[in-house]
Amino acid sequence: MKKSKILLSTALIMALSTSSVYAHPGRTDGNGGHTCRTNCASWGLEYGEYHYHNGGGSSSSSSSSSSSTVKKSGPSAKEIEARKAKQAKEAAAKKAKQVAQAEQDGYADGLKDGYNGTSNIGTSKYQGAYNKGYKKGFANGELKLLNDKNKAYRAGYAAAQKGKSAVVPTAYQTNTTLSTSFLQGFERYAIDVEKQKYYEMGYKDSFTMDKYKVLDFNNENHIRWYKEGFDAGKKEQAA
């Protein structure tokens, strides 16, 4: 009886000492093992390494075998690094796309505001890119407006030359600046016609009058244009 107790105590001590050597966090599966995921190096294991605890994993194993380790297919350190590199690349590509979109949005807003003569800068997650696009779009919007203004002005001038009425075309009615330019061009033609009239009058009189005489036109522009023509005639005669 005493001998049996001694043998039982010895077996218990050996089992406990073996268990403490390989004990570390993590539940075991039905085979008595699991895959290492935490602090693997501290236990002398590799990340993703499958191992058994307390001799699990084989019914044919000797009872004296306290533990065995078996590598199970899982991501290696190289594969983990490759995965991280791929994720970083995808994140960078996503950010680049968002930055490009922010710049495009800024350009579109700037182009509209520059054309309408207003400034209403929006906000964006990538504000620097948005502002860059907005600034470029605003400048191009202003340039486009200037070109369209000149076009509208010439259209108004041509309409007056052809004797048409001062009706702003539909194409220029949606923008106050363009409609104003059209009417300015229309009115300018009438002014140029009137100017030419008084200029020629002064030019002709310069050949029949010794000295310039201020005529009672009751209009400063008429007087100025008349004198310009008179002086041009006298200058031509003196040459």
RODO-2510 file (C-alpha; in nm, 4 decimals, decimal comma):
residues 239
     n   res          X          Y          Z
     1     m     0,0000     0,0000     0,0000
     2     k     0,2776     0,2340     0,0928
     3     k     0,4624     0,1467    -0,2279
     4     s     0,1509     0,2258    -0,4374
     5     k     0,1188     0,5686    -0,2774
     6     i     0,4828     0,6433    -0,3554
     7     l     0,4385     0,5476    -0,7232
     8     l     0,1180     0,7543    -0,7528
     9     s     0,2858     1,0602    -0,6024
    10     t     0,5823     1,0266    -0,8359
    11     a     0,3579     1,0059    -1,1445
    12     l     0,1606     1,3097    -1,0324
    13     i     0,4752     1,5159    -0,9779
    14     m     0,6077     1,4239    -1,3242
    15     a     0,2779     1,5145    -1,4890
    16     l     0,2640     1,8541    -1,3177
    17     s     0,6256     1,9385    -1,4011
    18     t     0,5776     1,8449    -1,7658
    19     s     0,2609     2,0539    -1,7913
    20     s     0,4294     2,3623    -1,6453
    21     v     0,7073     2,3506    -1,9042
    22     y     0,4689     2,3803    -2,1963
    23     a     0,1841     2,5731    -2,0368
    24     h     0,1005     2,9025    -2,1978
    25     p    -0,2184     3,0939    -2,2822
    26     g    -0,4726     2,9527    -2,5263
    27     r    -0,7353     2,6866    -2,5319
    28     t    -0,6636     2,3499    -2,6918
    29     d    -0,8818     2,1791    -2,9503
    30     g    -1,0188     1,8243    -2,9547
    31     n    -0,6731     1,6950    -3,0464
    32     g    -0,5184     1,8558    -2,7420
    33     g    -0,3345     2,1291    -2,9339
    34     h    -0,3725     2,4754    -3,0880
    35     t    -0,2041     2,7345    -3,3140
    36     c     0,0226     2,9896    -3,1446
    37     r    -0,0867     3,3506    -3,2040
    38     t     0,0464     3,5457    -2,9040
    39     n     0,4049     3,5882    -2,7757
    40     c     0,5101     3,2803    -2,9695
    41     a     0,8819     3,3522    -2,9439
    42     s     0,8565     3,3542    -2,5644
    43     w     0,7482     2,9873    -2,5763
    44     g     1,0065     2,8884    -2,8334
    45     l     0,7473     2,8728    -3,1119
    46     e     0,6931     3,0469    -3,4444
    47     y     0,3847     3,2550    -3,5175
    48     g     0,1186     3,0256    -3,6683
    49     e     0,2875     2,7082    -3,5421
    50     y     0,0471     2,4341    -3,4378
    51     h     0,1503     2,2282    -3,1365
    52     y     0,0088     1,9829    -2,8849
    53     h    -0,0123     2,0078    -2,5091
    54     n     0,0417     1,7232    -2,2667
    55     g     0,0962     1,4582    -2,5294
    56     g    -0,2234     1,5200    -2,7270
    57     g    -0,2616     1,4633    -3,0983
    58     s    -0,1911     1,0903    -3,1440
    59     s    -0,3550     0,7867    -2,9909
    60     s    -0,0439     0,5843    -3,0630
    61     s     0,1851     0,8203    -2,8746
    62     s     0,3717     0,6815    -2,5815
    63     s     0,2390     0,7762    -2,2413
    64     s     0,5846     0,8991    -2,1557
    65     s     0,5668     1,1642    -2,4268
    66     s     0,4613     1,4859    -2,2527
    67     s     0,4344     1,7145    -2,5577
    68     s     0,4952     1,7256    -2,9305
    69     t     0,4837     2,0065    -3,1833
    70     v     0,3607     1,9960    -3,5415
    71     k     0,3664     2,2815    -3,7863
    72     k     0,0326     2,3528    -3,9414
    73     s    -0,0111     2,5451    -4,2641
    74     g    -0,0456     2,9182    -4,1823
    75     p     0,0982     3,2587    -4,2848
    76     s     0,4735     3,2772    -4,2575
    77     a     0,6596     3,5932    -4,1562
    78     k     0,7322     3,6600    -4,5235
    79     e     0,3668     3,6184    -4,6150
    80     i     0,2622     3,8514    -4,3326
    81     e     0,5049     4,1196    -4,4552
    82     a     0,3791     4,0777    -4,8109
    83     r     0,0217     4,1165    -4,6890
    84     k     0,1105     4,4334    -4,5000
    85     a     0,2894     4,5745    -4,8056
    86     k    -0,0150     4,5013    -5,0222
    87     q    -0,2481     4,6698    -4,7739
    88     a    -0,0204     4,9744    -4,7567
    89     k    -0,0113     4,9953    -5,1361
    90     e    -0,3892     4,9709    -5,1597
    91     a    -0,4300     5,2402    -4,8926
    92     a    -0,1885     5,4704    -5,0772
    93     a    -0,3720     5,4165    -5,4061
    94     k    -0,7059     5,4894    -5,2393
    95     k    -0,5718     5,8093    -5,0869
    96     a    -0,4222     5,9211    -5,4186
    97     k    -0,7590     5,8686    -5,5851
    98     q    -0,9353     6,0709    -5,3160
    99     v    -0,6802     6,3516    -5,3438
   100     a    -0,7238     6,3626    -5,7225
   101     q    -1,1025     6,3729    -5,6819
   102     a    -1,0742     6,6580    -5,4302
   103     e    -0,8664     6,8560    -5,6786
   104     q    -1,1203     6,7901    -5,9553
   105     d    -1,4040     6,9019    -5,7286
   106     g    -1,2131     7,2176    -5,6408
   107     y    -1,1479     7,2905    -6,0083
   108     a    -1,5160     7,2516    -6,0982
   109     d    -1,6251     7,4833    -5,8172
   110     g    -1,3541     7,7362    -5,8993
   111     l    -1,4406     7,7363    -6,2695
   112     k    -1,8045     7,8120    -6,1920
   113     d    -1,7255     8,0813    -5,9377
   114     g    -1,4614     8,2441    -6,1564
   115     y    -1,7081     8,2637    -6,4435
   116     n    -1,9833     8,4071    -6,2234
   117     g    -1,7503     8,6513    -6,0511
   118     t    -1,8079     8,5036    -5,7038
   119     s    -1,5882     8,3299    -5,4484
   120     n    -1,7304     8,0470    -5,2417
   121     i    -1,4540     7,8014    -5,1521
   122     g    -1,5876     7,4699    -5,0263
   123     t    -1,4366     7,2257    -4,7777
   124     s    -1,2796     6,8850    -4,8298
   125     k    -1,0999     6,6121    -4,6379
   126     y    -0,8019     6,6950    -4,8568
   127     q    -0,8336     7,0735    -4,8422
   128     g    -0,4899     7,1398    -4,9913
   129     a    -0,5725     6,9501    -5,3102
   130     y    -0,9190     7,1066    -5,3263
   131     n    -0,7770     7,4592    -5,2904
   132     k    -0,5202     7,3893    -5,5611
   133     g    -0,7932     7,2804    -5,8018
   134     y    -1,0198     7,5695    -5,7010
   135     k    -0,7512     7,8292    -5,7668
   136     k    -0,6771     7,6881    -6,1113
   137     g    -1,0464     7,6558    -6,1963
   138     f    -1,1221     8,0102    -6,0780
   139     a    -0,8487     8,1562    -6,3006
   140     n    -0,9781     7,9649    -6,6026
   141     g    -1,3340     8,0702    -6,5182
   142     e    -1,2321     8,4361    -6,5189
   143     l    -1,0519     8,3930    -6,8510
   144     k    -1,3537     8,2217    -7,0039
   145     l    -1,5788     8,5015    -6,8813
   146     l    -1,3502     8,7631    -7,0354
   147     n    -1,3556     8,5867    -7,3715
   148     d    -1,7329     8,5526    -7,3610
   149     k    -1,7709     8,9193    -7,2649
   150     n    -1,5718     9,0264    -7,5686
   151     k    -1,7759     8,7929    -7,7842
   152     a    -2,1023     8,9361    -7,6481
   153     y    -1,9759     9,2916    -7,6993
   154     r    -1,8883     9,2250    -8,0617
   155     a    -2,2249     9,0568    -8,1126
   156     g    -2,4039     9,3672    -7,9811
   157     y    -2,1955     9,5965    -8,2003
   158     a    -2,2667     9,3846    -8,5074
   159     a    -2,6391     9,3787    -8,4294
   160     a    -2,6479     9,7586    -8,4197
   161     q    -2,4563     9,7795    -8,7483
   162     k    -2,7205     9,5634    -8,9103
   163     g    -2,9950     9,7879    -8,7776
   164     k    -3,1361     9,5272    -8,5420
   165     s    -3,3117     9,6118    -8,2164
   166     a    -3,1290     9,6001    -7,8852
   167     v    -3,2684     9,2654    -7,7781
   168     v    -3,0233     9,0500    -7,5832
   169     p    -2,9937     8,7018    -7,7397
   170     t    -3,0939     8,4026    -7,5297
   171     a    -2,7323     8,2863    -7,5075
   172     y    -2,6422     8,5972    -7,3048
   173     q    -2,9544     8,6341    -7,0935
   174     t    -2,8458     8,3811    -6,8289
   175     n    -2,5452     8,5890    -6,7271
   176     t    -2,5788     8,9543    -6,6260
   177     t    -2,2215     9,0338    -6,7250
   178     l    -2,2708     8,8977    -7,0758
   179     s    -2,6051     9,0685    -7,1308
   180     t    -2,4495     9,3968    -7,0174
   181     s    -2,1566     9,3490    -7,2574
   182     f    -2,3947     9,2869    -7,5453
   183     l    -2,5833     9,6110    -7,4762
   184     q    -2,2583     9,8015    -7,4367
   185     g    -2,1482     9,6806    -7,7784
   186     f    -2,4823     9,7793    -7,9244
   187     e    -2,4605    10,1284    -7,7767
   188     r    -2,0985    10,1658    -7,8800
   189     y    -2,1871    10,1382    -8,2439
   190     a    -2,4287    10,4303    -8,2127
   191     i    -2,1582    10,6323    -8,0378
   192     d    -1,9023    10,5513    -8,3066
   193     v    -2,1473    10,6574    -8,5769
   194     e    -2,2132    10,9851    -8,3983
   195     k    -1,8435    11,0416    -8,3370
   196     q    -1,7611    10,9865    -8,7028
   197     k    -2,0289    11,2369    -8,7978
   198     y    -1,8853    11,5246    -8,5899
   199     y    -1,5257    11,4284    -8,6638
   200     e    -1,5858    11,4565    -9,0385
   201     m    -1,7722    11,7825    -8,9866
   202     g    -1,4697    11,9358    -8,8078
   203     y    -1,2309    11,7943    -9,0643
   204     k    -1,4184    11,9561    -9,3536
   205     d    -1,4508    12,2903    -9,1755
   206     s    -1,0749    12,2998    -9,1211
   207     f    -1,0369    12,3634    -9,4948
   208     t    -1,2744    12,6621    -9,4966
   209     m    -1,2021    12,8145    -9,1537
   210     d    -0,8740    12,9787    -9,0571
   211     k    -0,9139    12,9185    -8,6896
   212     y    -1,1064    12,6796    -8,4772
   213     k    -1,4322    12,8157    -8,3445
   214     v    -1,6302    12,6484    -8,0732
   215     l    -1,9715    12,5674    -8,2078
   216     d    -2,2811    12,5510    -7,9926
   217     f    -2,3451    12,1797    -7,9955
   218     n    -2,4622    12,1576    -7,6321
   219     n    -2,2790    11,8296    -7,6018
   220     e    -1,9214    11,7918    -7,4811
   221     n    -1,8604    11,4790    -7,6845
   222     h    -1,9795    11,6468    -8,0035
   223     i    -1,7528    11,9431    -7,9374
   224     r    -1,4529    11,7166    -7,8671
   225     w    -1,5045    11,5021    -8,1749
   226     y    -1,5544    11,8070    -8,3939
   227     k    -1,2265    11,9601    -8,2685
   228     e    -1,0404    11,6313    -8,3214
   229     g    -1,1517    11,6360    -8,6861
   230     f    -1,0684    12,0059    -8,7254
   231     d    -0,7184    11,9618    -8,5816
   232     a    -0,6542    11,6591    -8,8005
   233     g    -0,7503    11,8612    -9,1083
   234     k    -0,5223    12,1548    -9,0166
   235     k    -0,2348    11,9178    -8,9466
   236     e    -0,2792    11,7576    -9,2858
   237     q    -0,2811    12,0986    -9,4556
   238     a     0,0347    12,2072    -9,2779
   239     a     0,2280    11,8972    -9,3795
***
